[in-house]
Amino acid sequence: MNIIRGTKNITGSIPYPVVAIGNFDGVHVGHQILFRKAAELAKANGGTPVALTFEPHPLKVLAPDRVPPMLTTFHKKMELIQECGIELVICADFTRKFADQHPRDFARDILGERIGAKEVVVGFDYAFGRGREGTVRYLKQMGEEYGFLTHIVDPVKLNGHLVSSSRVRELIEDGEVGAAGEFLGRYYSIPGPVIDGYKTGQSIGFPTANLDTSRVKIPGTGVYAVWIKHHGKKYNGVVNVGFNPTFDRDTLSVEAHIFDFDEKIYGQEIELVFIRRIRSEIKFKSADQLVEQIQKDIQTAKTILADLP
């Protein structure tokens, strides 16, 4: 899959571009439907399935105080988009000037002239241009004028809820990683480098890998059964997300105890894949009580993970 950063860097003509448009944070099942629709239409016409997305997230420019934690890093988002059959991603530079353009200018200059879109695929609630003035109905009109056909994908619902990135964030915040996984079409995961921690786990017999939590949305506090991906291998483990109240810590940490693993991996990249929440975070009266509970958590996690394909 090719990636073009900035619409000004599009060179040459793209064979029959079918363009899915959106921010696509999380690449949830609704986004996946858009990508597969674009891939299907492109294949039928010997063309190119394209994803047009925006970097950075629009709210980082329009309302920095309201920007949500991302569900995927840029690298992960690109990987997931490629898995859906997209062959080219165009990352438009989202600036204040870009945000202030009239919807007609976006349709004419970006979709019509620079990309040469033949067909466009968007969600039912897509809005574009200055103040989100451009509706899907207006996009259809612009397509008729500038030579592209517009396809509008109906809303997707699961368990009575609209599939959306905001809904996924709510579930993750509540620790409902299993339900979030249904909306994502995969288990939720967070990547990051292993950093130095308090080494509390090591001191009580359960060494942990402490993850840098600055990149993406962190699940709600608690203990989780997880997979840990490291250098192309997958390990079972248990993760504590929280403040270590037994030891009176005041900093949120994500600590993974990896089963049957004794390598030193400080500074190395790992990915935590959240399978199921085991319990909430608890303050114990003593370290001995904590050790006893950790032993139970490990056994619970092993039972959960043993049942997975």
C-alpha positions in Angstrom: 0.0 0.0 0.0 1.3 3.5 -0.9 0.9 6.5 1.4 0.9 10.1 0.1 1.3 12.8 2.8 -0.3 16.0 1.6 -2.6 16.4 -1.4 0.0 18.6 -3.1 2.2 15.6 -3.3 -0.2 13.7 -5.6 1.7 13.3 -8.9 0.4 11.8 -12.1 -3.0 10.3 -12.6 -4.5 7.6 -10.4 -6.3 4.8 -12.3 -10.0 5.1 -11.7 -9.8 6.2 -8.1 -12.6 5.1 -5.8 -12.2 7.2 -2.6 -13.4 6.4 0.9 -13.3 9.6 3.0 -13.0 10.0 6.7 -10.7 10.3 9.8 -11.0 6.5 10.5 -9.7 6.6 14.1 -10.0 3.0 15.3 -10.8 1.6 11.9 -14.0 0.0 13.4 -16.4 -2.2 11.5 -18.2 0.8 10.1 -15.0 2.1 8.6 -14.2 -1.4 7.3 -17.4 -1.5 5.3 -16.5 1.8 3.6 -13.0 0.5 2.7 -14.4 -2.8 1.3 -17.0 -1.0 -0.7 -14.4 1.2 -2.2 -12.2 -1.9 -3.0 -15.1 -3.7 -4.5 -16.1 -0.8 -6.8 -12.5 -0.2 -7.8 -11.9 -3.8 -8.7 -15.0 -3.8 -10.8 -13.6 -1.0 -12.9 -9.9 -1.9 -12.9 -9.2 1.0 -10.7 -7.5 2.0 -7.4 -9.2 1.8 -4.0 -8.2 5.0 -2.1 -8.6 6.2 1.5 -8.5 10.0 2.0 -7.9 10.8 5.6 -6.6 13.7 7.6 -3.5 14.3 9.7 -3.6 15.5 12.4 -7.0 14.7 13.8 -9.2 17.7 12.9 -10.0 18.5 16.5 -6.3 19.0 17.2 -6.7 22.1 15.0 -10.3 23.1 15.6 -10.7 22.4 19.3 -7.4 21.2 21.0 -9.1 21.0 24.4 -11.6 18.5 23.1 -9.4 16.2 21.1 -10.0 12.6 22.3 -7.3 10.0 22.9 -6.7 8.2 19.7 -7.8 4.6 19.3 -5.0 3.8 16.9 -1.5 5.1 16.2 -0.9 6.3 12.6 1.1 3.1 11.8 -1.6 0.8 13.2 -4.3 2.7 11.3 -2.4 2.3 8.1 -1.9 -1.4 8.7 -5.6 -1.9 9.4 -6.7 0.1 6.4 -4.4 -2.0 4.1 -6.0 -5.2 5.5 -9.4 -4.0 4.1 -8.1 -3.8 0.5 -7.1 -0.2 0.2 -4.1 0.3 -2.1 -3.5 4.0 -1.7 -3.9 6.3 1.4 -3.8 10.1 0.9 -3.2 12.0 4.2 -4.4 15.5 3.7 -2.6 18.1 5.9 -5.4 19.3 8.1 -4.7 23.0 8.8 -6.9 25.9 9.7 -6.8 27.0 6.1 -7.8 23.5 5.0 -10.7 23.5 7.5 -11.9 26.9 6.3 -12.3 26.0 2.7 -15.8 26.0 1.2 -17.2 22.5 0.6 -17.3 23.3 -3.1 -13.6 24.0 -3.1 -12.9 20.7 -1.4 -15.0 18.8 -3.9 -13.5 20.6 -6.9 -9.9 21.0 -5.9 -9.2 17.9 -3.9 -11.6 15.2 -5.1 -12.0 16.5 -8.7 -8.7 18.0 -9.7 -6.0 16.5 -7.5 -7.3 13.0 -7.0 -9.5 12.7 -10.1 -12.1 10.7 -8.1 -14.5 8.6 -10.2 -16.5 7.3 -7.2 -16.6 8.4 -3.6 -17.7 6.4 -0.6 -18.8 8.1 2.7 -20.8 7.3 5.8 -24.3 8.5 6.3 -23.2 11.3 8.7 -20.2 12.6 6.7 -19.8 16.4 6.6 -17.1 18.4 5.1 -15.7 21.9 4.4 -16.0 25.1 6.4 -18.1 24.6 9.6 -19.0 21.1 8.3 -21.4 22.9 5.9 -21.1 20.2 3.2 -23.6 17.4 3.7 -23.8 14.1 1.9 -26.6 15.5 -0.2 -24.4 18.4 -1.3 -21.5 16.0 -2.0 -23.8 14.1 -4.4 -24.5 17.4 -6.2 -20.8 18.2 -6.4 -20.2 14.8 -7.8 -22.6 15.4 -10.6 -20.9 18.6 -11.3 -17.2 17.4 -11.1 -17.6 13.9 -12.5 -17.7 11.5 -9.6 -20.5 9.2 -8.3 -21.2 9.3 -4.6 -22.1 6.2 -2.5 -23.5 6.7 1.0 -23.1 3.8 3.5 -26.0 3.3 5.9 -25.4 3.4 9.7 -24.1 0.2 11.3 -25.6 -0.9 14.6 -24.5 -3.6 17.1 -26.4 -4.5 20.2 -28.7 -1.5 19.6 -25.8 1.0 19.5 -24.5 2.9 16.5 -21.0 1.9 15.7 -18.7 4.9 16.1 -15.3 5.8 17.4 -16.8 7.6 20.4 -18.8 4.6 21.4 -15.7 2.5 21.2 -13.9 5.0 23.5 -16.8 4.8 26.0 -16.6 1.0 26.2 -12.8 1.1 26.6 -13.0 3.7 29.3 -15.5 1.4 31.2 -13.1 -1.5 30.8 -15.5 -3.3 28.5 -12.8 -4.4 26.1 -14.8 -7.4 24.9 -17.7 -5.3 23.8 -15.3 -2.7 22.3 -13.7 -5.6 20.3 -17.1 -6.4 18.7 -17.4 -2.8 17.4 -13.8 -2.9 16.2 -14.0 -6.3 14.6 -10.8 -7.3 16.5 -9.4 -7.1 20.0 -8.4 -3.7 21.2 -4.7 -3.2 21.5 -2.2 -0.5 22.4 1.4 -0.4 21.2 4.3 1.3 22.9 7.8 1.0 24.2 8.6 -0.6 27.5 9.8 1.9 30.1 11.2 1.9 33.6 8.7 1.6 36.4 8.7 1.3 40.2 9.7 -2.4 39.8 7.1 -3.2 42.4 6.1 -6.4 40.5 9.7 -7.6 40.5 10.0 -7.0 44.2 7.0 -9.3 45.0 7.9 -12.0 42.5 5.9 -10.9 39.4 8.2 -8.9 37.1 6.3 -6.6 34.7 6.8 -4.7 31.5 5.7 -1.1 32.0 4.2 0.4 28.8 4.5 4.0 27.8 0.8 5.1 27.8 1.1 8.4 25.9 0.1 7.2 22.4 -3.5 6.0 22.5 -6.6 5.5 24.6 -5.9 3.4 27.8 -8.6 1.1 29.1 -10.3 1.8 32.4 -8.5 0.7 35.6 -8.5 -2.9 36.4 -6.8 -6.3 35.7 -7.1 -7.8 32.2 -6.2 -11.1 30.4 -4.0 -10.1 27.5 -1.8 -11.2 24.6 1.5 -9.5 24.4 3.1 -9.2 20.9 6.9 -8.8 20.8 9.2 -9.2 17.8 6.6 -11.2 15.9 5.8 -13.6 18.7 2.6 -13.7 20.8 2.7 -14.4 24.6 -0.1 -14.8 27.2 -0.2 -12.5 30.2 -2.1 -10.4 32.6 -2.1 -6.6 32.8 -2.8 -4.2 35.6 -4.0 -0.7 34.5 -4.2 1.6 37.5 -2.5 3.5 40.3 -1.2 0.6 42.5 -3.2 1.8 45.5 -1.7 -0.9 47.8 1.6 1.0 47.4 0.0 4.5 47.4 1.1 5.4 43.9 -0.5 8.4 42.3 0.6 7.9 38.7 -1.4 5.7 36.2 0.6 2.8 34.9 0.1 -0.1 32.6 2.0 -3.1 33.8 2.1 -6.4 32.0 3.2 -9.7 33.6 4.2 -11.9 30.6 3.9 -15.7 31.3 7.0 -17.8 30.7 9.1 -14.8 29.6 12.3 -13.6 31.2 13.9 -11.3 28.6 15.0 -7.7 29.3 13.0 -5.6 26.9 13.4 -2.0 28.2 13.0 0.4 25.3 11.6 -2.2 23.0 8.2 -2.0 21.3 5.4 -4.3 22.4 1.7 -4.4 21.8 -0.9 -5.3 24.4 -4.0 -7.0 23.1 -6.8 -6.7 25.6 -9.0 -9.9 25.7 -11.1 -9.6 28.8 -11.3 -7.6 32.0 -10.9 -9.9 35.1 -11.6 -7.5 37.9 -11.4 -3.9 39.2 -8.4 -2.4 40.9 -8.3 -3.1 44.6 -6.3 -1.7 47.5 -5.0 -4.6 49.7 -4.1 -4.4 53.3 -0.7 -6.0 52.7 1.7 -7.1 50.0 1.0 -10.7 50.9 -2.7 -10.3 50.1 -1.8 -8.7 46.8 0.5 -11.6 45.9 -2.3 -14.0 46.7 -4.7 -12.1 44.4 -2.2 -11.9 41.6 -1.8 -15.7 41.7 -5.5 -16.0 41.3 -5.6 -13.4 38.5 -2.9 -15.3 36.6 -4.8 -18.5 36.9 -8.0 -16.8 35.7 -6.1 -15.2 32.8 -4.7 -18.6 31.8 -8.1 -20.1 31.8 -9.6 -17.3 29.7 -6.7 -17.4 27.2 -6.7 -21.2 27.0 -10.2 -21.2 25.5 -9.2 -18.9 22.6 -8.4 -20.1 19.2 
